[in-house]
Amino acid sequence: MRVLLADDSVLLRSGIASLLVELGHDVVGQAADGEGVMALLDLDPDIVVLDIRMPPTHTVEGLDTAVGIRRARPHQPVLVLSQYVEPAYASRLLAVDAGGLGYLLKDRVGDPDELVAAMERLVAGETVVDPEVVTAMLRAARDPDPIAGMSPREREVLALMAEGRSNAAISESLVLTERTVESHVRSIFTRLGLAPAADDHRRVLAVLAYLRSGRSSS
């Protein structure tokens, strides 16, 4: 993969770059802030990996930059790294267009296989949402209906859908047939009053939009 990195921490940025190079990937550019990232997009990276907090305010510059990248290059895969579980930020990012967008906690960087696997999924057009962020979204929801009326299995499937998993991936994770998973997915959309979408990305957006509305429960 051709990777463009952005983080104001030279130590962390260099560490990720060295790790990726050792694993056979090409780090085509590095930047310390959002402006620097935008200036390097002409390097045509396969994926942009950036910290959510960068200069000048160290709040959500990375998130704003990710949105700007997608406006400039609608299909550019972007992975946002965050030190903290921030469900609202993840929801804002994925509301742009979930395909090829990811929100991962920095703890995952410590596991090279997990980090690269997430990047490969994004380059393939999938969506990646850190499981801890998904859990926080579910816990933050208030109203007991309609998730309270779902079966435990439907809740498991819904959580995996919110992580951006395909039916095949859900099938493998829960040791179910794909036909069974498809049945659960149809039931979930029916309970939520949402029409099933043609692709996984729209499914993720629908789930996140629903969780963001505060009508679900843990």
Secondary structure, DSSP 4 states (H G I P E B T S, - for coil): -EEEEE-S-HHHHHHHHHHHHHTT-EEEEEESSHHHHHHTGGG--SEEEEES--TTTSSSHHHHHHHHHHHHSTT--EEEEESS--HHHHHHHHTT--TTEEEEEGGGGG-HHHHHHHHHHHHTT--EE-HHHHHHHHHH----TTGGGS-HHHHHHHHHHHTT--HHHHHHHHT--HHHHHHHHHHHHHHHT-PPPSSHHHHHHHHHHHHHTT----
